[in-house]
């Protein structure tokens, strides 16, 4: 009996998986990027009983002053900053770990750690991790909080890098507008003729 071994998913399968990931990200968090220092629309993550604000940054000139959550439009250096929303976290330590999706087929080993920050006290206000990303893809930020009592809790935030979602949506909207105008124009010509 022959066994079929699949090493790499086909292009159609990868496209479907990417669409599923995109839609699941949209359902999970309603805000993906915002400009300025207004944190009313920040990305939030709850680890155990601790609510954290996550702010992502890229340093290209056209992205200056913008915060990102699930979609980083360009490749290059990204910074993810984590800060607690409540006071009283002096005895809590945070470990930040950045991982890249490397396997679509094996969920247990889907992500590979590419960088880990040493544990640091979250009570000081801000912890961050930065990395230069050179390949478009799906990435995950693992946030582990270690309380003074020894209790450890972890939560993850999945995001995309190198996918210019805003540009893609503008192109889709433009294409739909051209289609609607063309359809309306054809209907107008049929009525005259």
N, C-alpha and C positions, 0 to 999 in steps of 0.2 A: 504494500500500500504506500502511495506517495503522500508526502506531507508538503503543503505549501508554506514556504517561509517568506514573510513580507518584511523587508528591511526598511524601506522608505515608503511613506504614503504617496499616492499619485497627486498630481497637481490639483485635480478636482477635489480630492479628499482634503488636502491642505487648505484650499479655498473655503470649503464648507466649515472646517474647524476654525479658521480665522473669523468667519462670519459669526459663528456661534460664540466665540470669545468676545467679539465686539459687542454683540447684543447682550451677553451676560454682564459685561462691564457697564453698559448703559442702564441696565435694570438695577444693578448693585448700588451705584452712586449717581445721582442726578447732575452733579457738577463736575466738570472735567478740567477747566482752566478758568482763571479770572485774572484781571489786571489790577495793579495797584496793591496797596497794603491793607485793604479792607478784608478782614478775615471772616466776614459774615457768611461767605460762600465757600469756606475752606473744606478740605477733605478731612473727615474724621474717622477714627478707628478706635474701637473699644477693646481693651485687653483686660479681661477680668472685670474689675470694678473701675478701672482707670480709663477715662476718656482722653484721647490724644488728638491733637491737630497735626495733620501731615501737610507739609508744603513742599512742592517740587519746583526746581528751578533749572533753567538752561541759560547759557551765557552767550548765545548768538545775539548780535545787535537788534534784530527784529523781534526778539523775544524778551528784551529787557523789561523788567518790572512785571512780568507775568508769572503766575503760579500755576503749576500743573498738578494733576491728580492721577488720572488714568491714561492720559495720552500725552506723550512727549513728542512733538512734531518733528524734531530734528535729531540726527545722530550727533554725538559729541559728549561733552561733559554734562552730567546731570548731578544734582544735589537734592537729596531728600532730607528735610529737617522735621524732627519730631519734638513736640512740646506738650506737656500735660496741661489740661485746662483747669485743674484744681490744685490748690496749695496742699502742703502736707505730704509731699512725696520724697522727703529728705532721705529716707531709708530704702528707697526703691532704686534699683539699678536697671539700666536698659542695655540690651545688646541688639544691634542692627545688623542684618545680614541681607545681602543682595544676591539673588539667584536668577539664572537665565533658563528659559525653557529649552531643553536639549533633546527631549524625546516626546513625540506625539503618541507613541504606542504604549509606553510603560508608565502608567500613572504613579507608581511607587517611586520611580526614579526620573520623573519628568523634568525636575529642576535641578540644576547644578549650581552650587554656591560659587560665586565669582569674587566676592569680597565680604569680609566680616569685620566689624568694628569691635574693639574690646569693650567690655562692660564699663559703663560710666554712670554716675549718679544722675537720675532724671530730675532730682530736686534743684539742680543748678539752672534749670529752665529749658535748655535746648540741647538736643543730641542730633547729630547729622552723619550722613554717609554720602560720599561722592565717588563717582566712577566715570571714566570715559567709555562710552558705549559706541562700538564701531559697527555693530550689526543690528539691522532691524529685527524686532522680535518681541516676544512676550517675556516679561520679567516679573519678579516677585520680591517684595520687601517683607522680610520676616522680622517682627518686633517681639522680643522676649523681655518681659518684666520679671525681675527677681526681687521679691519683697524681703525685708529684714528678717522675717520669720523663716525664710528659706523656701517659701512657696513661689513656684515659677509658672508663668502663664505666657502663652504665645498666640499671636494673631498675624495674619498675612494680608498684604495689599497687592493685587495683581495690576500691572500696567503695561502699556505698549510704548516702545521707543522707535522713532523713525517713521511713524505713520502720521502724515499731515492731515488729520481728520477734518480740520476746518476747510482746507483747500479742496479735499475730496467732496465735502458736502456742498461747497460753493459750485464746483463743477457739475455735480448731480442736479442742483437747483437750476443752474443755467441750462443744462440739457433738457430738463423738464419744461422750462419756460419756452425754449425754442420749439419743443414738440407741441406744446399747447397752442402757441401762436401759429405754428404751421398747420395744425389741425383746424383751428378756427379760420385761418385764411382759406384752406381748402373747402370748408363748409360754405364760406362766403362766396367763393367762385362757383360752386355747384348751384347755389340759390340764384345767382345772376344768370347762369347759362341755361 
